Amino acid sequence: MDDALSRYDRDDIQCDDFVRAAAMFALMGSPVRVQLLWRLAEREYDVTSLAEALGVSVATASHHLGRLRLSGLVSHRADGRRQVYSLDDPHLVHLVSDGVDHFADLRRRDRRA
């Protein structure tokens, strides 16, 4: 962990960086949003495909995607009549993937114990 922290000059971190990080973590307080981000970390999806993959309604997926889009965590583009969403930030891809993988590993380890 020290290597990751040493990549940045700690004196260069500003209060606003913590505020923005806290807002991002608050947005990820919804399991549906984490699942959306986790799916988008692998490839682009349209709203209907995401809703089907998560087992939620299109309205629910669209609502959560709208919140993620307004916050700048996901981007979207029109593809004909469909809206296609993507997650392009490599930091966020790692954060979501590592977080989900961590808890999946803990669950598997607990099951073996």
N, C-alpha and C positions, 0 to 999 in steps of 0.2 A: 504494500500500500504506500510505503514511503516513496517509491519510485514514481507512482502516479501523482502524488502530491508535489513532488519536487519538479515536475514538468512545468509548473506554474509558479510565478513569483507570488507568494502569499500576500505581499504588500500591494499587489495589483488588484486583488479581489476587493470589490466595493460593496457597500450595503445593498445597493440595487440588485447585485448578482444574487444575493441571498433571498431577496424579496421575490425575484423572478423564479428562482428555483423552488421556493415554497409554493408559489402559485401553480407551477407545473405539477408538483407532487399532489397538491390539493385536487387538481383536475383528474389525476390518476387515482383518486379515491374511490372510483366506481369500477367494480369488476368488469362491467360491460366495456368501459373505455379502455381498460388494460387489455382486454381481449381484442378489441379493435386495433389498438396499436401493435399488439403482438402479431396479428394477422398481416397488418400492413407492413410490418418489418420484413416480411418475406417477399411480397410483391404488391402490385396495384390491384385494387378491387373496386367494383361498382357497389352501390348501396345494397342492391338486391342480393348479390352474391355474399356480401358480408353478413347481412341479416340471416340468410340461410345457413351460413357457416357457424354462426353464433346461436342459432335457434331463437332469435328474437324477431319482432315485427320490423318491417321496413321503416315504420314511423319511429320506433325506438332507436334503430341503428342511425337513421338520419338525424335525429335529435342529438345523439351523442357525437356524431361526426361533425355536426354544426358547431358544437361547443369546442371540439378539438381544433377545428379549422379556424374559428375566431381567435383562438389563443395562439395560433401559429404553429401548433404541433403537427398538423397534417396539412397537405396541400391537395387541391383538386383541379380537375380540368374537365371540360366537356368533351364527350366522345359521342357525337350524334345527340341523341336525347338522353343519354346516360351521363351521370356524374361519376368520374373515376377518381378515387382517392389514393394517395400515396404518402409514405413516410420516408423523407429523404435525408433526415438529419442522422448521421452515423452515431452521434453521441446518444441520441434517444433510442435508436435501434439497439445499441448495446445495453443501455439502461433497462429497457423493457425485457429484452431477451435474457439478460443476466438475472434480473429479478425473478422472472417466471421460472427459469432453469434452477435457480437457487432453491425455491420452495418446492419444486418438483423433486429435486435431489433429497431435500429434508424428508419429504413424504415417503419416498422410496426407502431411505435409510431407516426411518421409524417403523416401516412395515416389516423390514428384515429383522429388527431387534426383538 
